[in-house]
Amino acid sequence: MSNYPQPNYGYSNQGLTSRGSQPSTSASTSTDQVAVQLGHPALEYEDGVSNLRQKVKLLKRMSNSIQEETSVRGKLIDSLSDGFDSATVNLKKAKKELEKVYKQAKAGHLLALMFFAVGLFLFLYMVYKANRFVRWFLPKGKRE
C-alpha cells in the first residue's frame, strides 16, 4: 500500500456518521448533521405519483386546448389570406375597368353618347307634342 493517509468518508466502525468521526446518536438541527425520517414510504410515493399524474393530465388538457386554439386560428388566418387574395384580384380588375372607362371618357365617347341621348329625348318629346297639337285641330270624331 501507499504511505499516504487514507481519507475518511464519514464511515467509522460504528456506522455512518455526519462528516466526522463521531457517530450521530440524535437528530439535531446542527448544520453538519443530516436527519432522515422514514415513515411510510409507499404512501408518500403513492401520493407523489397521484399528484404527478394529476399534473400530467392537466398539462395534457392544456396542450390539447392550445392545439385546438392554434388550429382554429390557423384556419382563420388561412381564410383571411384567401379573402385578401380574392380582394386583391377584384381590385386589379376594377382598376383595369376604371382605366378603360377613363380613356374612353377622355376620348370624348361619353360626351358624344350624352349628346345623342339628349337629342333623342328632344326628338321624341317634339313628336309627342306635335301629335297632341295635330289632334287638337282635328274634328272630334277623327281624333282617335
C-alpha positions in Angstrom: 0.0 0.0 0.0 1.0 3.6 -0.2 2.4 5.7 2.5 -0.3 8.4 2.2 -3.1 8.6 4.7 -6.4 7.1 3.6 -9.3 9.5 3.5 -12.2 9.1 5.9 -15.5 9.4 4.1 -17.7 9.6 7.1 -17.6 5.9 7.9 -16.5 4.6 11.2 -16.5 1.3 12.9 -19.9 2.1 14.4 -21.7 3.1 11.1 -22.5 6.2 9.1 -21.6 9.4 10.8 -22.2 13.0 9.7 -18.9 14.1 8.3 -16.9 13.4 11.4 -15.5 10.6 13.2 -18.2 10.7 15.9 -21.4 8.8 15.2 -24.6 10.7 15.4 -26.9 9.5 18.2 -29.7 12.1 18.0 -31.4 14.1 15.3 -30.4 17.7 16.0 -30.7 20.7 13.8 -26.9 21.3 13.5 -25.6 22.3 10.1 -23.3 19.4 9.9 -25.8 16.7 10.7 -28.4 15.1 8.5 -31.6 13.7 9.9 -33.6 11.2 7.8 -37.0 10.1 8.9 -38.6 7.1 7.2 -42.3 6.8 7.8 -44.4 5.0 5.3 -42.5 5.5 2.0 -45.1 3.6 0.0 -47.9 6.1 1.0 -45.6 9.1 0.3 -44.7 7.7 -3.1 -48.3 6.9 -4.0 -49.4 10.5 -3.0 -46.5 11.9 -5.0 -47.3 9.7 -8.0 -51.0 10.6 -7.9 -50.2 14.3 -7.7 -47.8 13.9 -10.6 -50.4 12.1 -12.6 -53.0 14.9 -11.9 -50.5 17.5 -13.1 -49.6 15.5 -16.2 -53.4 15.2 -17.0 -53.8 18.9 -16.5 -50.8 19.6 -18.8 -52.2 17.2 -21.4 -55.6 19.0 -21.3 -53.9 22.4 -21.6 -51.8 21.2 -24.5 -54.9 19.8 -26.3 -56.7 23.1 -25.8 -53.7 25.1 -27.1 -53.6 22.8 -30.1 -57.3 23.3 -30.8 -56.9 27.1 -30.4 -53.9 27.0 -32.7 -55.9 25.0 -35.3 -58.8 27.4 -35.2 -56.5 30.4 -35.5 -54.7 28.8 -38.4 -57.9 28.2 -40.2 -59.0 31.8 -39.6 -55.6 33.1 -40.9 -56.0 30.9 -44.0 -59.5 32.2 -44.7 -58.3 35.8 -44.2 -55.4 35.2 -46.6 -57.8 33.8 -49.2 -60.1 36.7 -48.7 -57.3 39.2 -49.2 -56.1 37.4 -52.3 -59.5 37.5 -53.9 -60.0 41.1 -52.9 -56.6 41.9 -54.5 -57.7 40.2 -57.7 -61.0 42.0 -57.8 -59.3 45.4 -57.1 -56.9 44.8 -60.0 -59.9 44.0 -62.3 -61.8 47.1 -61.1 -58.7 49.2 -61.7 -58.3 48.0 -65.3 -62.0 48.7 -65.9 -61.7 52.2 -64.5 -58.7 52.9 -66.6 -60.6 51.8 -69.6 -63.6 54.0 -68.8 -61.3 56.9 -68.2 -59.6 56.5 -71.5 -63.0 56.3 -73.3 -64.2 59.4 -71.4 -61.0 61.2 -72.3 -61.5 60.4 -75.9 -65.0 62.0 -76.0 -67.1 58.9 -76.4 -69.1 59.5 -73.3 -69.8 63.1 -74.2 -71.0 62.1 -77.7 -73.2 59.4 -76.1 -74.7 62.0 -73.8 -75.5 64.4 -76.7 -77.1 61.6 -78.6 -79.3 60.7 -75.7 -80.4 64.3 -75.1 -81.1 64.7 -78.8 -83.1 61.5 -79.0 -85.1 62.6 -75.9 -85.8 66.0 -77.5 -86.9 64.4 -80.8 -89.3 62.0 -79.1 -90.7 64.9 -77.0 -91.3 67.0 -80.1 -93.0 64.1 -81.9 -95.3 63.6 -78.9 -96.1 67.3 -78.7 -96.7 67.5 -82.4 -99.1 64.6 -82.2 -101.1 66.2 -79.5 -101.1 69.5 -81.4 -102.4 67.8 -84.5 -105.2 66.1 -82.5 -106.3 69.5 -81.2 -107.2 70.7 -84.6 -108.9 67.5 -85.9 -112.6 67.2 -85.6 -113.9 65.4 -82.6 -114.9 62.2 -84.4 -111.5 61.8 -86.1 -109.2 62.4 -83.0 -108.8 58.7 -82.2 
